[in-house]
Amino acid sequence: MKLKSLFISALVVLVGSSCKESYFDINTNPNSLPTASPSFIFTNAVNVTSTNMLAYNEIGSYWSGQWTQGNGYIINTAQFAYNFTDGDFNYWDGIYDNLSDYEYVIQNADANNQKYFKGPAKVMKAMTYQHLVDMYGNVPYSDALKGTASLAPKFDDQKTIYDNLIKLLDEAIADMKANPFASAFSGSDIVFRGNLTKWTQFANSLKLRILIRQSKVAGKEAFIKSEIAKILSEGSGFITGEEVGVGGSFFYLATAGKLNPVYDRWGYDANGAKRALNNYPRITEFFINSLKASGDTLRMKRIAYANSGENGNVPGTSLLKEVSTNYRGTPFGVSSGYLPANTVPLGPSLLVKGEYNRPYIIMTAAEVQFSLAEAKQRFSDLALPKTAQEYFEEGIAQSFRVLGAGAANAAVYKGSGVVNYDWNASPDKLTAIAIQKWIALNNFSGFEAWTEYRRTNLPVTPQSIQIIGETKRPLRFFYPNTEGGSNTANVKAQGTVDVFSTRIFWDVD
């Protein structure tokens, strides 16, 4: 793993000023080292997490069958023919750099009289490690983040790491209850602005995600049930009715390098000029046709603009009339015949010209409700206050809400008879939950969508057109060649990795 100068991180974000520009601007004496205050490091670390997630959410959106590539570009064979090596998809280095910042905050918060950052830093560390395990399986954990004290850290068993993440989140909650946030430093928290109740709800929601991720693993039922019972006993609850988001109007600016990262990559530049990559991600034919077949056109029109894309003169609306016949998806992996003018791009739930300062969403309320629905359906004796059906229906409502389709409009599916939408009409309740979660994650949490797809095998999406006569699908990433070169013995100790057959531990079938 690469070593990183923590002092450089402090230069990126200067939160002490009342001006919004201070989050990004660098203005320091070049002849002296800056003070690496945990508050500065924490702000920068959270911002870096969001930009890191942008990259692996994109690949997850493809490999879960939600997005594909527009035909205005040469087909990316690493993504759509699965021709990739240990030199591709290296999220590892950036994640460990990011984790080192969270560890710095955890280790230095007390000495700097900023104890209130420890809990949130532990929550973010837990989420980031969860992503890392879900990408690679066994990774350095107990021996990692020690700088020069451990230049070649050993790898820990992925199941053990998952168990330790639950403990880490418990520690985070205890820290947050013991250390109220100083109002003078609330601006350094670009997620909840110092609201530790919401941080605790986020921690509980992450615990729920980690626990449900293991729900098909033999021998884990008692542990999962006992840990969910502990969450309920703790009493703070889960994220409800809102998303966990990084930044917002107080943070992002209409200046190059300071925009919401989604807007900056696939939307527009600071002057409102459309990015070339606006034509790159396209919603898949399978996704669009599935929503049409279920009458789910309200969400469809929020997930995607109509063919040809957004009307820049009337932001948030499509160039073409927003009727179902003007929504054409792109077959997964197709390399010709589906140009931007006749296919749908990312929609107004994600991109609207001029809205450069939306929060970057890292967890949705809908995901939490569907996880609760699965928990109740699998473990009926859990003392959850609602039924599996109620959580399921609330998950759909929250999906409608965050997309901008109106939560109340989700009620049309109650008693509709539409399988996997109407609870009573759905013969396999877990299938219905999995498919609705997959829909709800689109545009927001592509990596979680791919992870859930690997876990549940749902929905049954078409194979890439680039793959002829094979059923292979990526199940994980290779360990990157950077780690193989600097930590050779420990990487080799993990055995031969086959990205099409070496499963993450929760991927049991």
C-alpha positions in Angstrom: 0.0 0.0 0.0 1.2 3.5 -0.8 2.3 5.8 2.0 0.7 9.2 2.1 1.5 12.5 3.5 -1.3 13.5 5.8 -0.1 17.0 5.9 -0.9 17.5 2.2 -4.5 16.5 2.9 -4.8 19.5 5.3 -3.9 21.9 2.6 -6.8 20.8 0.4 -9.5 21.9 2.8 -9.3 24.9 5.1 -12.5 25.0 7.1 -11.6 27.7 9.6 -12.8 30.5 7.4 -16.5 31.5 7.2 -16.3 31.6 3.4 -17.5 28.6 1.5 -14.4 28.8 -0.7 -12.3 27.8 2.3 -13.3 24.2 1.8 -11.1 23.9 -1.3 -8.7 26.9 -1.5 -5.0 26.6 -0.8 -3.5 29.7 0.8 -0.6 28.9 3.1 3.0 29.9 3.7 5.1 27.6 1.5 8.0 27.8 4.0 6.2 26.2 6.9 4.3 23.0 7.3 0.5 23.3 7.9 -1.1 22.1 11.1 -2.9 18.8 10.3 -6.0 19.5 12.4 -8.4 16.5 12.6 -11.2 18.8 11.5 -9.4 19.7 8.3 -8.4 16.1 7.6 -12.0 14.8 8.2 -13.6 17.3 5.8 -11.1 16.4 3.1 -11.4 12.7 3.8 -15.2 12.7 3.4 -14.9 14.7 0.1 -12.4 12.2 -1.2 -14.6 9.3 -0.2 -17.4 10.7 -2.4 -15.0 11.1 -5.4 -13.7 7.6 -4.9 -17.2 6.3 -4.8 -18.1 8.0 -8.1 -15.6 5.7 -9.9 -16.7 2.4 -8.4 -20.3 3.3 -8.4 -20.0 3.7 -12.2 -18.5 0.2 -12.8 -21.2 -1.2 -10.4 -23.9 0.5 -12.4 -22.7 -1.3 -15.5 -22.1 -4.7 -14.0 -25.5 -4.7 -12.2 -27.2 -4.2 -15.6 -28.5 -0.7 -14.9 -26.2 1.3 -17.2 -24.3 0.6 -20.4 -22.1 2.6 -22.7 -23.3 5.0 -25.3 -22.4 4.2 -28.9 -20.6 7.5 -29.5 -17.4 5.9 -28.2 -15.2 2.9 -28.9 -16.5 0.1 -26.8 -14.7 -0.3 -23.5 -13.8 -4.0 -23.6 -12.5 -4.1 -20.0 -16.0 -3.1 -18.8 -18.2 -4.9 -21.3 -16.2 -7.9 -22.5 -14.7 -8.4 -19.1 -11.2 -8.3 -20.5 -9.4 -6.8 -17.5 -6.3 -7.5 -15.6 -4.6 -6.5 -12.3 -3.8 -3.2 -14.0 -7.5 -2.2 -14.4 -10.1 -1.0 -11.8 -7.5 -0.1 -9.1 -9.7 1.4 -6.5 -7.4 -0.1 -3.8 -4.8 2.6 -3.6 -7.2 5.5 -3.4 -9.3 3.7 -0.8 -6.3 3.0 1.4 -5.1 6.6 1.1 -8.6 7.7 2.2 -8.6 5.2 5.1 -5.3 6.6 6.3 -7.0 10.0 6.7 -9.8 8.5 8.8 -7.3 6.7 10.9 -5.4 9.9 11.4 -8.5 11.6 12.7 -9.3 8.7 15.0 -5.8 8.6 16.5 -5.4 12.4 16.8 -8.8 13.7 17.8 -8.3 13.4 21.5 -4.9 15.2 21.5 -6.4 18.1 19.5 -9.5 18.4 21.8 -11.7 17.4 18.8 -13.1 14.1 20.2 -16.4 14.6 18.4 -14.7 13.7 15.1 -13.8 10.2 16.3 -17.2 8.7 16.0 -18.0 10.0 12.5 -14.5 9.0 11.3 -15.1 5.5 12.6 -18.4 5.3 10.7 -16.8 6.4 7.5 -13.9 4.0 8.0 -16.4 1.2 8.5 -18.3 2.0 5.3 -15.1 2.4 3.3 -13.7 -1.0 4.6 -17.1 -2.6 3.7 -16.6 -1.4 0.1 -13.1 -2.7 0.1 -14.1 -6.2 1.3 -16.9 -6.3 -1.2 -14.4 -5.6 -4.0 -11.5 -7.8 -3.0 -12.4 -10.2 -0.1 -9.4 -10.7 2.2 -7.6 -7.3 2.6 -5.2 -5.8 5.2 -7.1 -4.6 8.2 -5.6 -5.3 11.7 -2.1 -4.7 10.3 -3.0 -1.8 8.0 -2.9 2.0 8.3 0.3 1.9 10.5 2.5 3.8 8.1 6.2 2.9 8.3 5.4 0.5 11.2 3.9 -1.9 8.8 5.0 -1.5 5.2 3.9 -4.9 4.1 0.7 -5.5 6.1 -0.8 -9.0 6.4 -4.2 -9.7 5.0 -7.2 -10.5 7.3 -10.0 -12.9 6.6 -12.9 -11.1 5.0 -15.5 -12.7 7.4 -13.5 -11.5 10.4 -13.2 -8.0 9.0 -17.0 -7.9 8.6 -17.4 -8.9 12.2 -14.9 -6.2 13.3 -16.8 -3.6 11.3 -19.8 -4.2 13.5 -17.6 -3.7 16.6 -16.1 -0.5 15.0 -19.6 0.9 14.5 -20.5 0.1 18.1 -17.4 2.0 19.1 -18.4 4.9 16.9 -21.8 5.1 18.5 -20.3 5.1 22.0 -17.9 7.8 21.0 -20.7 10.0 19.6 -22.8 9.6 22.7 -19.9 10.6 24.9 -18.6 13.5 22.8 -21.2 16.1 21.7 -20.2 18.1 18.7 -18.8 21.5 19.2 -20.9 23.9 17.3 -17.8 25.9 16.2 -16.7 22.8 14.2 -20.0 21.8 12.7 -18.9 23.3 9.4 -16.2 20.7 9.2 -18.8 17.9 9.0 -20.0 18.1 5.4 -22.4 15.2 5.9 -24.7 16.0 8.8 -23.3 19.4 10.0 -22.5 18.1 13.5 -25.8 16.2 14.0 -24.6 13.2 15.9 -28.1 11.7 16.2 -28.1 11.4 12.4 -24.6 10.0 12.4 -25.8 7.3 14.8 -28.7 6.5 12.6 -26.3 6.2 9.7 -24.1 3.9 11.7 -27.1 1.7 12.5 -28.0 1.7 8.8 -24.5 0.6 7.9 -24.7 -2.2 10.5 -27.9 -3.3 9.0 -26.4 -3.4 5.5 -23.4 -5.4 6.7 -25.6 -7.9 8.6 -28.1 -8.4 5.7 -25.2 -8.8 3.3 -24.4 -12.0 5.2 -28.0 -13.3 5.5 -27.4 -16.3 3.1 -24.2 -17.4 4.9 -24.6 -20.6 6.8 -24.3 -20.2 10.6 -24.8 -16.5 10.7 -28.5 -16.3 11.5 -28.1 -16.1 15.3 -25.4 -13.5 15.0 -27.4 -11.3 12.6 -30.5 -11.5 14.7 -28.7 -10.7 17.9 -27.0 -7.7 16.3 -30.2 -6.3 14.9 -31.7 -6.7 18.3 -28.9 -4.6 19.7 -29.6 -1.9 17.1 -33.2 -1.8 18.1 -32.3 -1.7 21.8 -29.9 1.2 21.2 -32.9 3.2 20.1 -31.6 5.8 17.7 -33.2 4.1 14.7 -32.1 4.2 11.1 -31.8 6.9 8.4 -35.5 7.6 7.4 -37.0 9.9 4.9 -33.7 11.4 3.8 -30.5 10.4 2.2 -26.9 10.4 3.6 -25.2 12.9 1.3 -21.8 14.6 1.1 -21.7 18.4 0.6 -24.5 20.5 -0.8 -25.2 24.1 -1.4 -23.0 25.1 1.5 -20.0 23.2 0.0 -20.0 22.8 -3.8 -19.4 25.9 -5.9 -19.8 27.0 -9.5 -16.1 26.9 -10.0 -13.9 24.4 -11.8 -12.9 21.6 -9.5 -15.5 22.5 -6.9 -18.7 21.1 -8.4 -20.6 18.1 -7.3 -18.6 15.2 -8.8 -21.5 13.6 -10.6 -22.4 16.9 -12.2 -18.8 17.6 -13.1 -18.2 14.2 -14.7 -21.4 13.5 -16.7 -23.2 16.8 -16.6 -21.8 20.3 -17.2 -18.7 22.4 -16.4 -18.7 25.4 -14.2 -19.9 27.6 -17.1 -22.8 25.4 -18.1 -21.1 23.7 -21.1 -22.2 20.1 -21.5 -19.5 17.5 -20.7 -18.5 15.2 -23.5 -19.1 12.3 -21.1 -22.7 13.3 -20.8 -23.3 10.9 -23.8 -21.4 8.0 -22.2 -23.6 6.3 -19.6 -26.9 5.1 -21.0 -29.7 3.3 -19.2 -30.0 -0.3 -20.3 -32.7 -1.6 -22.5 -33.5 -4.3 -19.9 -34.0 -1.6 -17.2 -36.2 0.7 -19.3 -38.3 -2.2 -20.7 -38.7 -3.7 -17.2 -40.1 -0.4 -15.9 -42.4 0.0 -18.9 -43.7 -3.6 -18.5 -44.6 -2.8 -14.9 -46.2 0.6 -15.6 -43.4 2.2 -13.6 -43.1 5.2 -15.9 -43.0 7.9 -13.3 -39.7 6.6 -11.9 -38.5 5.9 -15.4 -38.9 9.5 -16.4 -36.8 10.6 -13.3 -34.1 8.0 -13.8 -33.7 8.9 -17.5 -34.3 11.8 -19.8 -36.2 10.9 -23.0 -34.1 10.1 -26.1 -31.6 12.9 -27.0 -31.4 14.1 -23.4 -32.0 17.2 -21.4 -33.3 20.5 -22.8 -30.6 22.9 -21.7 -33.0 25.8 -22.3 -35.5 24.3 -19.8 -33.3 22.5 -17.3 -34.7 19.3 -15.9 -36.9 18.6 -18.9 -36.3 16.5 -22.0 -35.7 17.7 -25.5 -38.4 15.3 -26.7 -41.9 14.9 -25.4 -41.8 12.8 -22.2 -43.9 9.9 -23.3 -43.0 6.3 -23.0 -42.4 5.8 -26.7 -39.6 8.3 -26.5 -37.7 6.3 -23.9 -35.4 3.7 -25.6 -32.8 1.8 -23.6 -29.5 0.5 -24.9 -28.7 -3.2 -24.9 -25.9 -4.0 -22.5 -22.5 -3.9 -24.2 -23.8 -3.1 -27.7 -21.2 -1.2 -29.8 -23.3 0.3 -32.6 -26.8 1.3 -33.6 -27.7 3.2 -30.4 -26.5 6.7 -30.6 -27.3 9.5 -28.1 -30.1 10.9 -30.3 -32.2 7.7 -30.1 -31.4 6.5 -26.5 -31.9 7.7 -23.0 -29.2 9.2 -20.8 -29.0 9.7 -17.1 -32.0 11.6 -15.9 -33.1 14.5 -13.8 -32.9 12.5 -10.5 -29.1 12.8 -11.1 -28.4 15.6 -13.5 -30.1 19.0 -14.1 -28.2 21.8 -15.8 -27.3 24.5 -13.2 -27.8 22.2 -10.2 -24.1 21.7 -9.5 -24.4 21.8 -5.7 -26.6 18.9 -4.9 -25.3 16.6 -2.2 -23.5 13.5 -3.4 -25.6 10.6 -2.1 -23.8 7.8 -0.3 -26.8 6.0 1.1 -30.5 6.2 0.4 -33.4 5.8 2.8 -35.0 3.4 0.3 -32.0 0.9 0.7 -32.5 0.9 4.4 -36.2 0.1 4.1 -35.6 -2.8 1.8 -32.9 -4.1 4.1 -35.5 -4.0 7.0 -38.0 -5.7 4.8 -35.6 -8.6 4.1 -34.6 -8.8 7.8 -38.3 -9.1 8.8 -39.1 -11.6 6.0 -36.1 -13.8 6.8 -36.3 -13.6 10.5 -39.9 -13.2 11.4 -39.3 -13.4 15.2 -37.2 -10.1 15.1 -38.9 -7.4 17.2 -39.1 -5.0 14.4 -42.0 -2.6 14.7 -43.4 -3.1 11.2 -44.2 -6.0 9.0 -42.0 -7.0 6.0 -44.8 -5.7 3.7 -44.8 -2.3 5.4 -41.1 -2.0 5.0 -41.2 -3.1 1.4 -44.0 -0.6 0.5 -42.1 2.2 2.4 -39.0 1.3 0.4 -40.8 1.9 -2.9 -42.3 5.1 -1.5 -38.8 6.3 -0.5 -37.5 5.4 -3.9 -40.2 7.5 -5.6 -39.4 10.4 -3.2 -35.7 10.6 -3.8 -36.2 10.3 -7.5 -38.6 13.2 -7.5 -41.5 11.1 -8.5 -43.6 11.8 -5.4 -43.7 9.3 -2.5 -47.5 9.2 -2.6 -47.5 7.9 -6.2 -46.0 4.6 -5.0 -49.3 3.7 -3.4 -50.7 2.9 -6.9 -49.0 -0.5 -6.7 -50.8 -1.6 -3.5 -53.4 -4.1 -4.7 -52.3 -3.6 -8.4 -51.5 -7.3 -9.0 -48.1 -6.3 -10.5 -45.6 -9.0 -9.5 -42.6 -7.7 -7.6 -44.5 -4.4 -6.9 -47.6 -5.5 -5.2 -46.6 -7.5 -2.1 -49.6 -9.7 -2.0 -49.3 -10.5 -5.7 -45.6 -11.5 -5.5 -45.1 -15.2 -4.9 -41.5 -14.9 -3.8 -41.2 -12.0 -1.3 -37.4 -12.0 -1.2 -37.3 -11.8 -5.0 -39.7 -8.8 -4.9 -37.5 -7.1 -2.3 -34.3 -7.7 -4.3 -35.7 -6.4 -7.5 -37.2 -3.3 -5.9 -33.9 -2.6 -4.2 -32.1 -3.0 -7.5 -34.4 -0.4 -9.1 -34.1 2.0 -6.1 -30.3 1.9 -6.2 -30.1 3.0 -9.8 -28.4 6.4 -10.3 -27.3 6.6 -6.7 -25.5 3.5 -5.5 -24.2 1.5 -8.4 -21.6 -0.4 -6.4 -24.3 -1.5 -3.9 -26.5 -2.6 -6.8 -23.7 -4.8 -8.2 -22.9 -6.2 -4.7 -26.6 -7.0 -4.2 -26.8 -8.5 -7.7 -23.9 -10.8 -6.8 -25.5 -11.8 -3.5 -29.0 -12.4 -4.8 -28.5 -13.2 -8.5 -31.5 -10.8 -9.1 -32.8 -9.6 -11.4 -31.8 -12.0 -14.2 -30.2 -9.5 -16.5 -29.0 -10.1 -20.1 -25.4 -11.0 -20.7 -23.2 -8.4 -22.4 -23.4 -8.5 -26.2 -19.6 -8.6 -26.2 -19.7 -12.1 -24.6 -20.5 -14.8 -27.1 -21.5 -18.3 -25.8 -20.3 -17.8 -22.2 -22.1 -17.1 -19.0 -19.2 -15.6 -17.1 -19.7 -12.5 -15.1 -17.2 -10.6 -12.8 -17.6 -11.6 -9.2 -14.8 -9.4 -7.8 -11.7 -7.4 -8.8 -8.1 -8.6 -9.0 -5.7 -7.4 -6.4 -4.0 -4.5 -8.1 -0.5 -4.8 -9.5 0.6 -1.9 -7.2 -0.1 -4.0 -4.2 1.3 -7.1 -5.8 4.6 -5.3 -6.4 4.9 -3.7 -2.9 3.4 -6.4 -0.7 4.2 -9.4 -2.9 4.3 -12.2 -0.3 1.0 -11.3 1.3 -0.8 -11.0 -2.0 0.5 -14.3 -3.1 -0.6 -15.9 0.1 -4.2 -15.2 -1.0 -3.8 -17.9 -3.7 -4.8 -17.6 -7.3 -7.6 -15.2 -7.9 -10.1 -15.9 -10.7 -12.4 -13.0 -11.0 -15.1 -15.2 -12.5 -15.1 -17.9 -9.8 -13.3 -16.6 -6.6 -16.3 -15.4 -4.7 -16.6 -12.9 -1.8 -17.7 -14.9 1.2 -21.3 -13.7 1.2 -21.7 -14.7 -2.4 -22.8 -18.3 -1.7 -24.6 -19.1 -4.9 
